Amino acid sequence: MLPGFHLALGFTLLYLSLIVLIPLSATLAKTLTMSWEAFWAAVSAPRVLASYRLSFGAALIAAAINTFFGLIVAWVLVRYRFPGKKLIDALVDLPFALPTAVAGIALTAIYAKNGWIGSVLEPLGVKVAFTPLGVLVALVFIGLPFVVRTVQPVLEDLEPELEEAAATLGASRWQTFGRVIFPAVLPALTTGFALAFARAVGEYGSVIFIAGNMPMVSEITPLLIITKLEQYDYAGATALAVVMLAASFLLLLLINYLQWRSRRHAVST
Amino acid sequence: MAQPQARSFDLAWSDVLHADVFLNTSPPLPARGNARAEPNAVRWALIAIALAFLALFLFVPLAAVFHEALKKGWNAYLAAIVEPDALSAIKLTLLAALIAVPLNTVFGVAAAWAIAKFEFRGKHLLITLIDLPFSVSPVISGLVYVLLFGAQGWFGTWLQAHDARIIFAVPGIVLATVFVTFPFVARELIPLMQAQGKEEEEAAVVLGASGWQLFRRVTLPNIKWGLLYGVILCNARAMGEFGAVSVVSGHIRGSTNTLPLHVEILYNEYQFAAAFAVASLLALLALVTLAIKSFVEREMDK
């Protein structure tokens, strides 16, 4: 029997409770001091509903974009050789390491009217910075590594024999991809999608610089929480936080389920 | 994440260039490797799409940070970094990381030890709860401490009576940083130590090792790369956190500003070159983090 179980578990539970569980439960306690009517009014005001639509809608589209391009990036990094591949592979994690405020001001500088990309888009009538499109750009940035990093190991472990067998049996390359490769990476792809989505829903730092933050148009829910806090509307801020916590908790359950299913899938094949 | 580049089925450049020859001389059955290859045009198109996407969303923003930082020349760049408010922001950022990272490292090792080496009920729930801070919006991570320690919070009156401040002061910034970086080390170590099993440790106990000897001589050498991996990612997040500390800091210049908050203030005051100069320090930190991370990944694969 190894030593230290009670000490390690006791410390883990104590620290977890002090840093995470008790503080998080404070949001629920605060919400319980509100009447149901006040809570409902706070979480369903038109300005709040518009912010949900933007936060969840843009996060959904960003995750979809990252799923499509993330699969291509993972495929290219696993299957092909090209100059600078190792460096590019390492840089894929940049959004994990780069502080969100830095990403926010950098993206704003690029997509502003006089920026590198903004000045090209401006004559075409496309405005990115200070519009909902800017929110989308920021959310694509911060969610970029998730799909690549969940799909990459699955592609690496894919049995070459499966594809060879498919080719030998007369499948075209496209058929092999659709019938053999894609089903194998699908669980990882959905996990990556859910992770990117969950991260994007709560994102704050990279978005507020580029969004323009116009109420009803380009205002995300986390910013609305801050606005309410600055107006000392603690109950209102907390009510919104509880809605977002409930959403992330559901997502967390979904992600755990997806990972459990893909592990089971990995064992059974 | 290893890149097994030298796998037998991976096509080398020469194969790509001589694909036609390869086809003509191959036996009726598709040759090994060829069955898994796309036509050259498809291959190059996919590489081009991947690189264009990464360039648009990663490389261009990164380049923009340094371009904007140096727009007004080196002197302005250095001036923005050695200015007193910037220096005090650097100090506070280092302080927060210096407290948060060791705390979460000790926690990560303890949690991984309990979870990986022992069986108990509710283990999966515990792992899920440890991950919780990752799925909470940074803004909410700051909000929870305002609810506890703010003027209207649970302990607000008590703190005021004892003339102590947590919110809009350094302790709040440290707490918020601890919260957002909470899972990093644990998350890295739990699967690693689970995969390693406990035979080596059990053998050491049979041979009479004390708890501390056991950890230092047996466990630590096995987990050192995973530990370092978790620590550098934890550190990067600790130094770069914005949303959570923004809620609890109160943005008091020269006293409760971390580097990312200082970037925001400069930017909102239209001091763009200075904002990007300070931001470039954080971008350098990110690049160093990625370099160490790649190095550690290579060591872990050995």
HADDOCK unambig.tbl for C-alpha pairs under 7 A between the chains (distance, minus, plus):
assign (segid A and resid 1 and name CA) (segid B and resid 202 and name CA) 6.94 0.50 0.50
assign (segid A and resid 2 and name CA) (segid B and resid 202 and name CA) 6.35 0.50 0.50
assign (segid A and resid 3 and name CA) (segid B and resid 211 and name CA) 6.21 0.50 0.50
assign (segid A and resid 5 and name CA) (segid B and resid 114 and name CA) 5.62 0.50 0.50
assign (segid A and resid 8 and name CA) (segid B and resid 110 and name CA) 4.74 0.50 0.50
assign (segid A and resid 8 and name CA) (segid B and resid 111 and name CA) 6.34 0.50 0.50
assign (segid A and resid 8 and name CA) (segid B and resid 113 and name CA) 6.75 0.50 0.50
assign (segid A and resid 8 and name CA) (segid B and resid 114 and name CA) 5.62 0.50 0.50
assign (segid A and resid 9 and name CA) (segid B and resid 111 and name CA) 6.48 0.50 0.50
assign (segid A and resid 9 and name CA) (segid B and resid 114 and name CA) 5.43 0.50 0.50
assign (segid A and resid 12 and name CA) (segid B and resid 107 and name CA) 6.25 0.50 0.50
assign (segid A and resid 12 and name CA) (segid B and resid 110 and name CA) 6.36 0.50 0.50
assign (segid A and resid 12 and name CA) (segid B and resid 111 and name CA) 5.34 0.50 0.50
assign (segid A and resid 19 and name CA) (segid B and resid 179 and name CA) 6.22 0.50 0.50
assign (segid A and resid 20 and name CA) (segid B and resid 179 and name CA) 6.70 0.50 0.50
assign (segid A and resid 23 and name CA) (segid B and resid 144 and name CA) 5.25 0.50 0.50
assign (segid A and resid 23 and name CA) (segid B and resid 145 and name CA) 6.33 0.50 0.50
assign (segid A and resid 23 and name CA) (segid B and resid 148 and name CA) 6.79 0.50 0.50
assign (segid A and resid 24 and name CA) (segid B and resid 144 and name CA) 5.94 0.50 0.50
assign (segid A and resid 26 and name CA) (segid B and resid 144 and name CA) 6.41 0.50 0.50
assign (segid A and resid 26 and name CA) (segid B and resid 147 and name CA) 6.50 0.50 0.50
assign (segid A and resid 26 and name CA) (segid B and resid 148 and name CA) 6.81 0.50 0.50
assign (segid A and resid 27 and name CA) (segid B and resid 144 and name CA) 6.38 0.50 0.50
assign (segid A and resid 69 and name CA) (segid B and resid 50 and name CA) 6.80 0.50 0.50
assign (segid A and resid 72 and name CA) (segid B and resid 46 and name CA) 6.64 0.50 0.50
assign (segid A and resid 72 and name CA) (segid B and resid 50 and name CA) 6.04 0.50 0.50
assign (segid A and resid 73 and name CA) (segid B and resid 50 and name CA) 4.91 0.50 0.50
assign (segid A and resid 76 and name CA) (segid B and resid 46 and name CA) 6.78 0.50 0.50
assign (segid A and resid 76 and name CA) (segid B and resid 47 and name CA) 5.92 0.50 0.50
assign (segid A and resid 78 and name CA) (segid B and resid 3 and name CA) 6.79 0.50 0.50
assign (segid A and resid 79 and name CA) (segid B and resid 10 and name CA) 6.87 0.50 0.50
assign (segid A and resid 90 and name CA) (segid B and resid 290 and name CA) 6.50 0.50 0.50
assign (segid A and resid 90 and name CA) (segid B and resid 294 and name CA) 6.39 0.50 0.50
assign (segid A and resid 94 and name CA) (segid B and resid 286 and name CA) 6.96 0.50 0.50
assign (segid A and resid 97 and name CA) (segid B and resid 236 and name CA) 5.93 0.50 0.50
assign (segid A and resid 97 and name CA) (segid B and resid 237 and name CA) 6.83 0.50 0.50
assign (segid A and resid 97 and name CA) (segid B and resid 286 and name CA) 4.84 0.50 0.50
assign (segid A and resid 97 and name CA) (segid B and resid 289 and name CA) 6.90 0.50 0.50
assign (segid A and resid 98 and name CA) (segid B and resid 283 and name CA) 5.95 0.50 0.50
assign (segid A and resid 98 and name CA) (segid B and resid 286 and name CA) 5.11 0.50 0.50
assign (segid A and resid 99 and name CA) (segid B and resid 240 and name CA) 4.35 0.50 0.50
assign (segid A and resid 99 and name CA) (segid B and resid 241 and name CA) 6.30 0.50 0.50
assign (segid A and resid 99 and name CA) (segid B and resid 282 and name CA) 6.83 0.50 0.50
assign (segid A and resid 100 and name CA) (segid B and resid 242 and name CA) 6.73 0.50 0.50
assign (segid A and resid 101 and name CA) (segid B and resid 242 and name CA) 6.40 0.50 0.50
assign (segid A and resid 101 and name CA) (segid B and resid 260 and name CA) 6.06 0.50 0.50
assign (segid A and resid 102 and name CA) (segid B and resid 279 and name CA) 5.54 0.50 0.50
assign (segid A and resid 106 and name CA) (segid B and resid 61 and name CA) 5.32 0.50 0.50
assign (segid A and resid 106 and name CA) (segid B and resid 64 and name CA) 6.00 0.50 0.50
assign (segid A and resid 106 and name CA) (segid B and resid 65 and name CA) 5.63 0.50 0.50
assign (segid A and resid 107 and name CA) (segid B and resid 61 and name CA) 5.82 0.50 0.50
assign (segid A and resid 110 and name CA) (segid B and resid 61 and name CA) 6.98 0.50 0.50
assign (segid A and resid 110 and name CA) (segid B and resid 64 and name CA) 6.99 0.50 0.50
assign (segid A and resid 141 and name CA) (segid B and resid 57 and name CA) 5.80 0.50 0.50
assign (segid A and resid 163 and name CA) (segid B and resid 35 and name CA) 6.87 0.50 0.50
assign (segid A and resid 163 and name CA) (segid B and resid 36 and name CA) 6.34 0.50 0.50
assign (segid A and resid 164 and name CA) (segid B and resid 35 and name CA) 5.36 0.50 0.50
assign (segid A and resid 164 and name CA) (segid B and resid 36 and name CA) 6.70 0.50 0.50
assign (segid A and resid 167 and name CA) (segid B and resid 35 and name CA) 5.74 0.50 0.50
assign (segid A and resid 168 and name CA) (segid B and resid 29 and name CA) 6.57 0.50 0.50
assign (segid A and resid 168 and name CA) (segid B and resid 30 and name CA) 6.71 0.50 0.50
assign (segid A and resid 173 and name CA) (segid B and resid 38 and name CA) 6.88 0.50 0.50
assign (segid A and resid 198 and name CA) (segid B and resid 135 and name CA) 6.66 0.50 0.50
assign (segid A and resid 199 and name CA) (segid B and resid 135 and name CA) 6.78 0.50 0.50
assign (segid A and resid 202 and name CA) (segid B and resid 136 and name CA) 6.87 0.50 0.50
assign (segid A and resid 202 and name CA) (segid B and resid 137 and name CA) 4.15 0.50 0.50
assign (segid A and resid 202 and name CA) (segid B and resid 138 and name CA) 6.95 0.50 0.50
assign (segid A and resid 203 and name CA) (segid B and resid 137 and name CA) 6.28 0.50 0.50
assign (segid A and resid 204 and name CA) (segid B and resid 243 and name CA) 6.04 0.50 0.50
assign (segid A and resid 205 and name CA) (segid B and resid 242 and name CA) 6.01 0.50 0.50
assign (segid A and resid 205 and name CA) (segid B and resid 243 and name CA) 5.66 0.50 0.50
assign (segid A and resid 222 and name CA) (segid B and resid 139 and name CA) 6.08 0.50 0.50
assign (segid A and resid 241 and name CA) (segid B and resid 140 and name CA) 6.17 0.50 0.50
assign (segid A and resid 245 and name CA) (segid B and resid 136 and name CA) 6.56 0.50 0.50
assign (segid A and resid 248 and name CA) (segid B and resid 135 and name CA) 5.94 0.50 0.50
assign (segid A and resid 248 and name CA) (segid B and resid 136 and name CA) 6.68 0.50 0.50
